[in-house]
Amino acid sequence: MTQHDRTISAAELTAGLRNHDKDLFQQLYQAYSRELYLLAFRWVQDEGLAKDMVHNLFVYLWEKGGDLTITGEVRHYLFRAITNRCINELKRRSRTVSEELLHFESDTASFYEIADYILFQQELLKHLAPLAPRCREIFILSRVHHLEPAEIAEKLGITLNTVYYQLSIALTALRTALLPKKKLR
Amino acid sequence: MKKEEVPGFIIACLSEPDNAAKQQQLQDWLLEDETHPAILEDYRRLWQAAALLPENDFDVATGWDNLQQSTVLRQPPMTVSHRRRWWKVAAVLLPVLLAAAWWRHTQQDREMVTYIAQGNLKDSLQLPDGSKVFLRPGTVLHYRKNFRSRTVELQSGEAFFDVVKNEQQRFTVTAFHAAVEVLGTSFNIKTSTEYTDVAVWDGKVRLSAGNGQPGVLLTPATMGKVDAYTGQVEKLAGTFEYRCGWANNDLSFSNQSLGTVLHTLSSIYQVRLRTADTALLQENITVRFKNITLEEALAVIREMLDLKADHVSSAEYILKKMK
């Protein structure tokens, strides 16, 4: 893509937030907002809320970032920050905080695992977009809405074989698109 | 097996983890070639990662536009460096600022509040007069910040109101082509573009089309409906306490069809509840579920109608007659 893909170091970010550097702030948003959205969605399971969490985190960085000293990896810092916000929000709404989430909060090693996973999901979303509409629809009904192949066939008035066929087209396309770039584990 | 048939085969195996025949075929296939386990792993990872995806991708451009409004495009606070000048400026500005603050304060009184319900199952809100509202996600309410008129506009969705009693001031809920007036009571109201319906839990409410006509008086367990096109208000036959159960965790069905009971439970617990035989849906039952889980509710229904429930997936049950 563009310059936004370049890595922002912790020192750069600390200085940028202190000086209210608009360009750096925009780069930061462009580079990390989608990942942070995916991570927030993973914790809160609500698209609208996940979007709000990302928005609020960046507003906080802009307003209060002058007092922050960020060390280590920027991605690491942002992932922690959004995760803490999600925990607080879930607690505020008296909703259950999943064990996975608490584990992530307390265990540094799991960060890399999650970061990998989020990057993988981001690629996956990117490559879902160019699929043929019907194929994409069937894939989303199956994976995102968790419908069984037989239910999809009934809902769309098509045969079970067509559902399997479209799902395999989608998976084959995704595998081809994702494999050369990233070793699937 | 042909190469192009492999993905379909793997999907079928991943979709039916409990199908022993499929799983056996999968084991056989894995042993056929040393590359097969890695291929399965690729597909499995894609399959599982996709299951945790949001339906919509994140729109970075729109997100940035919104963020700019509340960050980089906001004017920084004014700073004046010279002390003397600061005093002069303050002398001029103080009355202006006071006037502005007063104006803002009175404006705020008139300000409308818009509340959009969030969450997965239900959201709750306390109104300025202490009345409580439970809302289905996505429901939209408007009310004045000062709340002197005790009026709430339900723009869309479904809400359960538990209204604080106040003899001096009636509480009114308006919806598309409908109005509900109450003193102190609790009731459920659901609005759509075609109709608005109201079911009462306790107390009395008057439901009208909001056109000056008197409408109908509703008492506990009754339900009224306003047709958005004709403005006709009618009182429905039957008992409808169960319409309030999603909000107050007290589901009371009296001689309702199993179809209604299952439909209500599935909308509350976000699961699919089906019957193997649709004739079952017509059977009527009288039952009350207070603060109990879906499993407990299903156990009661099974006992009452002599059924068994197959838990076919994490969010789906099928009820069948015992043989």
Boltz contact constraints between the chains, C-beta under 6 A:
constraints:
  - contact:
      token1: [A, 22]
      token2: [B, 72]
      max_distance: 6.0
  - contact:
      token1: [A, 29]
      token2: [B, 64]
      max_distance: 6.0
  - contact:
      token1: [A, 33]
      token2: [B, 60]
      max_distance: 6.0
  - contact:
      token1: [A, 33]
      token2: [B, 63]
      max_distance: 6.0
  - contact:
      token1: [A, 34]
      token2: [B, 58]
      max_distance: 6.0
  - contact:
      token1: [A, 34]
      token2: [B, 60]
      max_distance: 6.0
  - contact:
      token1: [A, 37]
      token2: [B, 58]
      max_distance: 6.0
  - contact:
      token1: [A, 41]
      token2: [B, 54]
      max_distance: 6.0
  - contact:
      token1: [A, 47]
      token2: [B, 54]
      max_distance: 6.0
  - contact:
      token1: [A, 58]
      token2: [B, 67]
      max_distance: 6.0
  - contact:
      token1: [A, 59]
      token2: [B, 70]
      max_distance: 6.0
  - contact:
      token1: [A, 59]
      token2: [B, 71]
      max_distance: 6.0
  - contact:
      token1: [A, 62]
      token2: [B, 71]
      max_distance: 6.0
  - contact:
      token1: [A, 120]
      token2: [B, 49]
      max_distance: 6.0
  - contact:
      token1: [A, 121]
      token2: [B, 49]
      max_distance: 6.0
  - contact:
      token1: [A, 124]
      token2: [B, 49]
      max_distance: 6.0
  - contact:
      token1: [A, 125]
      token2: [B, 57]
      max_distance: 6.0
  - contact:
      token1: [A, 143]
      token2: [B, 50]
      max_distance: 6.0
  - contact:
      token1: [A, 143]
      token2: [B, 51]
      max_distance: 6.0
  - contact:
      token1: [A, 144]
      token2: [B, 53]
      max_distance: 6.0
  - contact:
      token1: [A, 144]
      token2: [B, 55]
      max_distance: 6.0
  - contact:
      token1: [A, 149]
      token2: [B, 15]
      max_distance: 6.0
  - contact:
      token1: [A, 164]
      token2: [B, 8]
      max_distance: 6.0
  - contact:
      token1: [A, 167]
      token2: [B, 11]
      max_distance: 6.0
  - contact:
      token1: [A, 168]
      token2: [B, 7]
      max_distance: 6.0
  - contact:
      token1: [A, 168]
      token2: [B, 8]
      max_distance: 6.0
  - contact:
      token1: [A, 168]
      token2: [B, 11]
      max_distance: 6.0
  - contact:
      token1: [A, 171]
      token2: [B, 7]
      max_distance: 6.0
  - contact:
      token1: [A, 171]
      token2: [B, 43]
      max_distance: 6.0
  - contact:
      token1: [A, 171]
      token2: [B, 46]
      max_distance: 6.0
  - contact:
      token1: [A, 172]
      token2: [B, 7]
      max_distance: 6.0
  - contact:
      token1: [A, 174]
      token2: [B, 46]
      max_distance: 6.0
  - contact:
      token1: [A, 175]
      token2: [B, 42]
      max_distance: 6.0
  - contact:
      token1: [A, 184]
      token2: [B, 42]
      max_distance: 6.0
  - contact:
      token1: [A, 184]
      token2: [B, 45]
      max_distance: 6.0
